[in-house]
Protein backbone atom coordinates (compact mmCIF):
# COMPACT_ATOMS: atom_id res chain seq x y z
CA UNK A 1 0.00 0.00 0.00
CA UNK A 2 1.11 3.56 -0.71
CA UNK A 3 0.20 4.42 2.84
CA UNK A 4 2.59 1.69 4.16
CA UNK A 5 5.56 3.07 2.22
CA UNK A 6 4.85 6.65 3.23
CA UNK A 7 4.19 5.63 6.83
CA UNK A 8 7.53 3.83 6.99
CA UNK A 9 9.24 6.96 5.72
CA UNK A 10 7.34 9.30 8.03
CA UNK A 11 7.51 7.22 11.20
CA UNK A 12 11.21 6.34 11.06
CA UNK A 13 14.26 8.49 11.75
CA UNK A 14 15.38 11.12 9.25
CA UNK A 15 17.68 9.46 6.68
CA UNK A 16 20.48 11.29 4.80
CA UNK A 17 18.35 11.64 1.65
CA UNK A 18 15.59 13.31 3.67
CA UNK A 19 18.04 15.63 5.43
CA UNK A 20 19.59 16.58 2.07
CA UNK A 21 16.17 17.39 0.59
CA UNK A 22 15.31 19.64 3.53
CA UNK A 23 18.75 21.29 3.41
CA UNK A 24 18.39 22.15 -0.29
CA UNK A 25 14.99 23.70 0.46
CA UNK A 26 16.54 25.76 3.26
CA UNK A 27 19.21 27.12 0.91
CA UNK A 28 16.64 27.99 -1.78
CA UNK A 29 14.46 29.79 0.73
CA UNK A 30 17.50 31.73 1.93
CA UNK A 31 17.85 33.06 -1.61
CA UNK A 32 14.12 33.82 -1.69
CA UNK A 33 14.48 35.83 1.52
CA UNK A 34 17.06 37.98 -0.24
CA UNK A 35 15.05 38.18 -3.48
CA UNK A 36 11.84 39.22 -1.72
CA UNK A 37 13.38 41.90 0.49
CA UNK A 38 15.87 43.28 -2.02
CA UNK A 39 13.31 45.99 -2.81
CA UNK A 40 13.13 47.00 0.84
CA UNK A 41 16.93 47.14 1.02
CA UNK A 42 17.30 49.21 -2.14
CA UNK A 43 14.16 51.40 -1.78
CA UNK A 44 15.88 54.33 0.02
CA UNK A 45 18.62 54.50 -2.64
CA UNK A 46 16.17 54.20 -5.53
CA UNK A 47 13.85 56.79 -3.99
CA UNK A 48 16.78 59.22 -3.62
CA UNK A 49 18.06 58.64 -7.16
CA UNK A 50 14.63 58.89 -8.82
CA UNK A 51 13.15 61.49 -6.37
CA UNK A 52 10.18 59.26 -5.51
CA UNK A 53 7.24 60.06 -3.24
CA UNK A 54 6.08 57.54 -0.58
CA UNK A 55 3.22 56.33 -2.83
CA UNK A 56 5.67 55.37 -5.58
CA UNK A 57 7.89 53.56 -3.09
CA UNK A 58 4.82 51.70 -1.84
CA UNK A 59 4.00 50.60 -5.40
CA UNK A 60 7.52 49.24 -5.88
CA UNK A 61 7.39 47.42 -2.53
CA UNK A 62 4.04 45.85 -3.45
CA UNK A 63 4.86 44.97 -7.08
CA UNK A 64 6.87 41.88 -6.21
CA UNK A 65 4.16 40.78 -3.82
CA UNK A 66 1.56 41.05 -6.58
CA UNK A 67 3.67 38.73 -8.73
CA UNK A 68 4.12 36.40 -5.77
CA UNK A 69 0.36 36.22 -5.31
CA UNK A 70 -0.14 35.29 -8.96
CA UNK A 71 2.68 32.74 -8.77
CA UNK A 72 1.19 31.13 -5.67
CA UNK A 73 -2.28 30.91 -7.24
CA UNK A 74 -1.38 29.81 -10.77
CA UNK A 75 2.19 28.43 -10.86
CA UNK A 76 2.36 26.61 -7.50
CA UNK A 77 -0.61 24.30 -8.32
CA UNK A 78 1.31 23.01 -11.36
CA UNK A 79 3.52 21.09 -8.92
CA UNK A 80 0.62 18.70 -8.22
CA UNK A 81 0.77 17.73 -11.92
CA UNK A 82 4.37 18.37 -13.02
CA UNK A 83 6.11 17.47 -9.78
CA UNK A 84 7.54 19.51 -6.93
CA UNK A 85 11.10 19.35 -8.29
CA UNK A 86 10.19 20.45 -11.82
CA UNK A 87 8.16 23.32 -10.42
CA UNK A 88 11.13 24.48 -8.34
CA UNK A 89 13.43 24.42 -11.39
CA UNK A 90 11.00 26.48 -13.50
CA UNK A 91 10.60 29.03 -10.72
CA UNK A 92 14.34 29.39 -10.15
CA UNK A 93 14.78 30.29 -13.82
CA UNK A 94 11.99 32.89 -13.62
CA UNK A 95 13.48 34.48 -10.50
CA UNK A 96 16.97 34.69 -11.99
CA UNK A 97 15.71 36.36 -15.18
CA UNK A 98 13.51 38.78 -13.22
CA UNK A 99 16.35 39.87 -10.94
CA UNK A 100 18.62 40.39 -13.94
CA UNK A 101 16.03 42.56 -15.69
CA UNK A 102 15.49 44.62 -12.51
CA UNK A 103 19.11 45.76 -12.61
CA UNK A 104 18.62 47.52 -15.94
CA UNK A 105 15.38 49.42 -15.32
CA UNK A 106 15.15 53.21 -15.48
CA UNK A 107 11.63 54.03 -14.24
CA UNK A 108 9.08 53.02 -11.63
CA UNK A 109 6.99 51.30 -14.32
CA UNK A 110 9.90 49.22 -15.62
CA UNK A 111 11.11 48.21 -12.17
CA UNK A 112 7.58 47.38 -11.00
CA UNK A 113 7.09 45.13 -14.07
CA UNK A 114 10.41 43.36 -13.43
CA UNK A 115 9.47 42.85 -9.77
CA UNK A 116 6.10 41.38 -10.75
CA UNK A 117 7.88 38.90 -13.04
CA UNK A 118 10.36 37.97 -10.30
CA UNK A 119 7.48 37.55 -7.88
CA UNK A 120 5.86 34.95 -10.15
CA UNK A 121 8.79 32.64 -9.53
CA UNK A 122 9.05 33.37 -5.83
CA UNK A 123 5.33 32.78 -5.32
CA UNK A 124 5.40 29.56 -7.31
CA UNK A 125 8.42 28.10 -5.54
CA UNK A 126 7.50 28.69 -1.90
CA UNK A 127 4.60 26.24 -1.79
CA UNK A 128 6.73 23.53 -3.38
CA UNK A 129 9.52 24.06 -0.86
CA UNK A 130 7.09 23.70 2.04
CA UNK A 131 5.33 20.71 0.48
CA UNK A 132 8.43 18.71 -0.38
CA UNK A 133 9.83 19.43 3.08
CA UNK A 134 6.64 18.17 4.72
CA UNK A 135 6.61 15.07 2.52
CA UNK A 136 10.26 14.17 3.23
CA UNK A 137 10.18 14.89 6.96
CA UNK A 138 9.32 12.38 9.65
CA UNK A 139 6.20 13.08 11.67
CA UNK A 140 8.37 13.85 14.69
CA UNK A 141 10.57 16.35 12.83
CA UNK A 142 8.08 17.82 10.36
CA UNK A 143 7.32 20.98 12.31
CA UNK A 144 11.00 21.60 13.00
CA UNK A 145 12.01 20.91 9.37
CA UNK A 146 9.38 23.30 8.00
CA UNK A 147 10.43 25.96 10.49
CA UNK A 148 14.06 25.51 9.40
CA UNK A 149 13.10 25.96 5.75
CA UNK A 150 11.01 29.03 6.51
CA UNK A 151 13.74 30.37 8.80
CA UNK A 152 15.97 30.29 5.75
CA UNK A 153 13.95 33.31 4.63
CA UNK A 154 15.18 35.66 7.40
CA UNK A 155 18.66 34.09 7.25
CA UNK A 156 18.83 34.99 3.57
CA UNK A 157 17.40 38.42 4.27
CA UNK A 158 19.95 38.97 7.05
CA UNK A 159 22.95 37.90 5.00
CA UNK A 160 21.51 39.59 1.92
CA UNK A 161 20.89 42.81 3.78
CA UNK A 162 24.49 42.91 4.94
CA UNK A 163 25.72 42.23 1.40
CA UNK A 164 23.25 44.76 -0.02
CA UNK A 165 24.52 47.50 2.30
CA UNK A 166 28.07 46.89 1.05
CA UNK A 167 27.11 46.62 -2.63
CA UNK A 168 24.99 49.79 -2.58
CA UNK A 169 27.83 51.84 -1.13
CA UNK A 170 30.47 50.30 -3.40
CA UNK A 171 28.63 49.77 -6.70
CA UNK A 172 25.12 51.22 -6.44
CA UNK A 173 21.71 49.61 -6.01
CA UNK A 174 21.70 47.87 -9.42
CA UNK A 175 24.54 45.60 -8.35
CA UNK A 176 22.32 44.10 -5.64
CA UNK A 177 19.89 42.73 -8.25
CA UNK A 178 22.71 41.33 -10.40
CA UNK A 179 24.11 39.55 -7.35
CA UNK A 180 20.71 37.98 -6.63
CA UNK A 181 20.30 36.87 -10.24
CA UNK A 182 23.64 35.03 -10.32
CA UNK A 183 23.10 33.33 -6.94
CA UNK A 184 19.66 32.09 -7.98
CA UNK A 185 20.94 30.78 -11.32
CA UNK A 186 23.63 28.75 -9.54
CA UNK A 187 20.92 26.84 -7.64
CA UNK A 188 19.51 25.22 -10.81
CA UNK A 189 22.31 22.64 -11.33
CA UNK A 190 22.38 22.00 -7.58
CA UNK A 191 18.66 21.14 -7.58
CA UNK A 192 19.07 18.96 -10.69
CA UNK A 193 21.77 16.95 -8.98
CA UNK A 194 20.78 16.88 -5.31
CA UNK A 195 17.03 17.38 -4.80
CA UNK A 196 14.91 14.22 -5.26
CA UNK A 197 11.29 14.29 -6.34
CA UNK A 198 8.71 13.73 -3.61
CA UNK A 199 8.11 10.02 -2.96
CA UNK A 200 4.47 10.70 -2.15
CA UNK A 201 4.02 12.56 -5.44
CA UNK A 202 5.59 9.73 -7.47
CA UNK A 203 3.36 7.12 -5.83
CA UNK A 204 0.13 9.11 -5.95
CA UNK A 205 0.47 10.73 -9.40
CA UNK A 206 2.51 8.02 -11.18
CA UNK A 207 4.33 10.18 -13.76
CA UNK A 208 6.35 8.58 -16.57
CA UNK A 209 8.98 6.10 -15.29
CA UNK A 210 7.52 6.49 -11.80
CA UNK A 211 8.37 2.92 -10.74
CA UNK A 212 12.06 3.33 -11.66
CA UNK A 213 12.22 6.69 -9.86
CA UNK A 214 10.49 5.28 -6.78
CA UNK A 215 12.85 2.29 -6.61
CA UNK A 216 15.88 4.54 -7.00
CA UNK A 217 14.64 6.63 -4.10
CA UNK A 218 13.84 3.57 -2.00
CA UNK A 219 17.38 2.28 -2.63
CA UNK A 220 18.84 5.58 -1.40
CA UNK A 221 16.51 5.46 1.59
CA UNK A 222 17.57 1.90 2.44
CA UNK A 223 14.04 0.58 1.91
CA UNK A 224 12.85 -2.52 0.06
CA UNK A 225 12.20 -1.97 -3.66
CA UNK A 226 8.85 -2.60 -5.38
CA UNK A 227 7.79 -4.82 -8.27
CA UNK A 228 4.76 -2.64 -8.98
CA UNK A 229 3.53 0.73 -7.77
CA UNK A 230 0.83 0.49 -5.12
CA UNK A 231 -2.64 1.80 -5.77
CA UNK A 232 -3.00 5.53 -5.16
CA UNK A 233 -4.67 6.34 -1.87
CA UNK A 234 -7.17 8.66 -3.52
CA UNK A 235 -7.35 7.29 -7.07
CA UNK A 236 -11.09 7.94 -7.17
CA UNK A 237 -10.43 11.65 -6.69
CA UNK A 238 -7.61 11.97 -9.23
CA UNK A 239 -9.75 13.83 -11.71
CA UNK A 240 -11.20 16.36 -9.36
CA UNK A 241 -10.20 19.97 -9.84
CA UNK A 242 -7.75 20.89 -7.07
CA UNK A 243 -9.02 24.37 -6.32
CA UNK A 244 -12.65 23.21 -6.31
CA UNK A 245 -11.72 20.49 -3.84
CA UNK A 246 -10.20 23.05 -1.49
CA UNK A 247 -13.53 24.81 -1.06
CA UNK A 248 -15.67 21.66 -0.99
CA UNK A 249 -16.64 19.64 2.08
CA UNK A 250 -14.90 18.55 4.26
CA UNK A 251 -12.09 21.02 3.51
CA UNK A 252 -14.14 24.19 3.04
CA UNK A 253 -14.13 25.54 6.60
CA UNK A 254 -10.45 24.75 7.18
CA UNK A 255 -9.46 26.27 3.85
CA UNK A 256 -11.34 29.52 4.45
CA UNK A 257 -9.93 29.89 7.97
CA UNK A 258 -6.42 29.20 6.67
CA UNK A 259 -6.87 31.81 3.93
CA UNK A 260 -8.06 34.36 6.48
CA UNK A 261 -5.07 33.68 8.75
CA UNK A 262 -2.54 33.95 5.91
CA UNK A 263 -4.12 37.14 4.56
CA UNK A 264 -4.13 38.91 7.90
CA UNK A 265 -0.66 37.84 8.99
CA UNK A 266 0.92 38.79 5.67
CA UNK A 267 -0.85 42.16 5.75
CA UNK A 268 1.12 43.01 8.90
CA UNK A 269 4.18 40.91 8.09
CA UNK A 270 5.03 42.69 4.84
CA UNK A 271 4.27 46.12 6.26
CA UNK A 272 6.82 45.49 9.00
CA UNK A 273 9.45 44.01 6.71
CA UNK A 274 9.04 46.48 3.86
CA UNK A 275 8.78 49.75 5.75
CA UNK A 276 10.97 49.31 8.83
CA UNK A 277 14.29 50.25 7.10
CA UNK A 278 12.70 53.36 5.54
CA UNK A 279 10.94 54.40 8.77
CA UNK A 280 14.17 54.03 10.73
CA UNK A 281 15.95 56.15 8.13
CA UNK A 282 13.21 58.79 8.43
CA UNK A 283 13.65 58.68 12.21
CA UNK A 284 17.26 59.80 11.89
CA UNK A 285 19.44 56.84 10.90
CA UNK A 286 21.62 56.82 7.80
CA UNK A 287 20.43 54.61 4.91
CA UNK A 288 22.87 51.81 5.69
CA UNK A 289 21.88 51.99 9.38
CA UNK A 290 18.21 51.70 8.40
CA UNK A 291 19.06 48.55 6.47
CA UNK A 292 20.90 47.29 9.55
CA UNK A 293 17.68 47.77 11.54
CA UNK A 294 15.85 45.61 9.02
CA UNK A 295 18.63 43.03 9.26
CA UNK A 296 18.33 43.01 13.07
CA UNK A 297 14.60 42.34 12.73
CA UNK A 298 15.39 39.39 10.45
CA UNK A 299 17.88 38.02 12.96
CA UNK A 300 15.05 38.08 15.48
CA UNK A 301 12.99 36.17 12.93
CA UNK A 302 15.62 33.46 12.69
CA UNK A 303 15.54 32.95 16.45
CA UNK A 304 11.74 33.10 16.59
CA UNK A 305 11.24 30.60 13.79
CA UNK A 306 13.77 28.13 15.16
CA UNK A 307 12.26 28.33 18.63
CA UNK A 308 8.73 27.76 17.35
CA UNK A 309 9.88 24.78 15.27
CA UNK A 310 11.55 23.22 18.30
CA UNK A 311 8.47 23.76 20.47
CA UNK A 312 6.03 22.25 17.92
CA UNK A 313 7.42 18.80 18.78
CA UNK A 314 6.08 19.32 22.33
CA UNK A 315 3.14 21.71 22.09
CA UNK A 316 0.23 22.44 19.74
CA UNK A 317 1.40 24.39 16.69
CA UNK A 318 -1.97 26.17 16.65
CA UNK A 319 -1.67 27.46 20.20
CA UNK A 320 2.00 28.40 19.81
CA UNK A 321 1.24 30.32 16.63
CA UNK A 322 -1.65 32.14 18.31
CA UNK A 323 0.61 33.12 21.21
CA UNK A 324 3.26 34.44 18.82
CA UNK A 325 0.61 36.56 17.08
CA UNK A 326 -0.52 38.17 20.32
CA UNK A 327 3.03 38.93 21.38
CA UNK A 328 3.73 40.41 17.93
CA UNK A 329 0.95 42.91 18.56
CA UNK A 330 2.32 43.76 22.00
CA UNK A 331 5.81 44.51 20.76
CA UNK A 332 4.66 46.32 17.61
CA UNK A 333 2.82 48.66 19.98
CA UNK A 334 5.96 49.10 22.09
CA UNK A 335 7.98 49.79 18.93
CA UNK A 336 5.55 52.58 18.03
CA UNK A 337 5.66 54.06 21.51
CA UNK A 338 9.46 54.28 21.29
CA UNK A 339 9.43 56.36 18.09
CA UNK A 340 12.38 58.74 18.20
CA UNK A 341 14.39 56.59 20.63
CA UNK A 342 16.59 54.88 18.06
CA UNK A 343 18.54 52.51 20.32
CA UNK A 344 15.48 51.02 22.06
CA UNK A 345 13.64 50.89 18.70
CA UNK A 346 16.37 48.67 17.25
CA UNK A 347 16.21 46.35 20.27
CA UNK A 348 12.41 46.07 20.18
CA UNK A 349 12.60 45.62 16.40
CA UNK A 350 14.56 42.43 17.06
CA UNK A 351 11.74 41.19 19.31
CA UNK A 352 9.05 42.15 16.77
CA UNK A 353 10.94 40.14 14.18
CA UNK A 354 11.14 37.20 16.59
CA UNK A 355 7.39 36.95 17.03
CA UNK A 356 6.07 38.06 13.64
CA UNK A 357 8.36 35.67 11.74
CA UNK A 358 7.35 32.95 14.18
CA UNK A 359 3.69 33.70 13.41
CA UNK A 360 4.11 33.23 9.66
CA UNK A 361 6.27 30.12 10.11
CA UNK A 362 3.61 28.69 12.40
CA UNK A 363 1.07 28.95 9.59
CA UNK A 364 3.43 27.16 7.20
CA UNK A 365 3.79 24.38 9.78
CA UNK A 366 0.03 24.00 10.21
CA UNK A 367 -1.04 24.12 6.54
CA UNK A 368 0.45 20.93 4.96
CA UNK A 369 -1.41 18.54 7.28
CA UNK A 370 -4.76 19.98 6.20
CA UNK A 371 -4.42 18.62 2.65
CA UNK A 372 -3.81 15.28 0.95
CA UNK A 373 -0.86 14.72 -1.43
CA UNK A 374 -3.05 15.13 -4.51
CA UNK A 375 -3.92 18.74 -3.66
CA UNK A 376 -1.29 19.64 -1.09
CA UNK A 377 0.72 21.99 -3.28
CA UNK A 378 -2.48 23.56 -4.60
CA UNK A 379 -3.69 24.05 -1.04
CA UNK A 380 -0.38 25.57 0.04
CA UNK A 381 -0.18 27.72 -3.09
CA UNK A 382 -3.65 29.15 -2.70
CA UNK A 383 -3.20 29.83 1.02
CA UNK A 384 0.06 31.65 0.31
CA UNK A 385 -1.49 33.39 -2.73
CA UNK A 386 -4.44 34.70 -0.76
CA UNK A 387 -1.99 35.82 1.90
CA UNK A 388 0.03 37.67 -0.72
CA UNK A 389 -2.92 39.94 -1.40
CA UNK A 390 -2.61 40.99 2.23
CA UNK A 391 1.09 41.49 1.58
CA UNK A 392 0.27 43.69 -1.42
CA UNK A 393 -2.19 45.80 0.52
CA UNK A 394 0.05 46.24 3.57
CA UNK A 395 3.00 48.19 2.10
CA UNK A 396 0.76 50.17 -0.28
CA UNK A 397 -1.67 51.08 2.48
CA UNK A 398 1.22 52.18 4.69
CA UNK A 399 2.56 54.38 1.91
CA UNK A 400 -0.86 55.97 1.52
CA UNK A 401 -1.27 56.52 5.27
CA UNK A 402 2.21 58.05 5.59
CA UNK A 403 1.44 60.38 2.68
CA UNK A 404 -1.73 61.46 4.55
CA UNK A 405 0.30 62.48 7.57
CA UNK A 406 0.23 59.34 9.69
CA UNK A 407 3.35 58.69 11.75
CA UNK A 408 5.30 55.45 11.67
CA UNK A 409 4.10 54.74 15.22
CA UNK A 410 0.43 55.06 14.23
CA UNK A 411 1.01 52.62 11.37
CA UNK A 412 2.53 50.08 13.73
CA UNK A 413 -0.51 50.35 16.03
CA UNK A 414 -2.96 49.91 13.16
CA UNK A 415 -1.18 46.92 11.64
CA UNK A 416 -1.40 45.00 14.90
CA UNK A 417 -5.16 44.56 14.46
CA UNK A 418 -4.96 42.06 11.57
CA UNK A 419 -2.76 39.82 13.71
CA UNK A 420 -5.51 39.54 16.31
CA UNK A 421 -7.96 38.49 13.58
CA UNK A 422 -5.44 35.89 12.38
CA UNK A 423 -5.11 34.57 15.92
CA UNK A 424 -8.87 33.97 16.09
CA UNK A 425 -8.77 32.16 12.72
CA UNK A 426 -5.98 29.84 13.89
CA UNK A 427 -7.83 28.93 17.07
CA UNK A 428 -10.99 28.22 15.07
CA UNK A 429 -8.89 26.13 12.67
CA UNK A 430 -7.71 24.06 15.63
CA UNK A 431 -11.35 23.52 16.59
CA UNK A 432 -11.99 22.08 13.10
CA UNK A 433 -9.68 19.17 13.90
CA UNK A 434 -6.48 17.99 12.23
CA UNK A 435 -6.21 16.44 8.75
CA UNK A 436 -9.83 16.74 7.54
CA UNK A 437 -8.98 14.96 4.28
CA UNK A 438 -8.41 11.74 6.23
CA UNK A 439 -11.99 11.83 7.41
CA UNK A 440 -13.09 12.11 3.78
CA UNK A 441 -11.04 9.03 2.82
CA UNK A 442 -12.59 7.03 5.65
CA UNK A 443 -16.10 8.03 4.61
CA UNK A 444 -15.41 6.92 1.04
Secondary structure, DSSP 8 states (H G I E B T S, - for coil): -HHHHHHHHHHS---HHHHHHHHHHHHHHHHHHHHHHHHHHHHHHHHHHHT--HHHHHHHHHHHHHHHHHIIIIIGGGHHHH-HHHHHHHHHHHHHHHHHHHTT--SHHHHHHHHHHHHHHHHHHHHHHHHHHHHHS-TTTHHHHHHHHHHHHHHHHHHHHHHHHHHHHHH-THHHHHHHHHHHHHHHHHHHHH----HHHHHHH--TTHHHHHHHHHHHHT----SS----TTGGGTTS-HHHHHTSTTTHHHHHHHHHHHHHHHHHHHHHHHHHHHHHHHTT--HHHHHHHHHHHHHHHHHHHHHHHHHTTTS-HHHHHHHHHHHHHHHHHHHHHTTT-HHHHHHHHHHHHHHHHHHHHHHHHHHGGGS-HHHHHHHHHHHHHHHHHHHHHHHHHHHHHHHTT--HHHHHHHTTHHHHHHHHHHHHHHHH-S-HHHHHHHH-
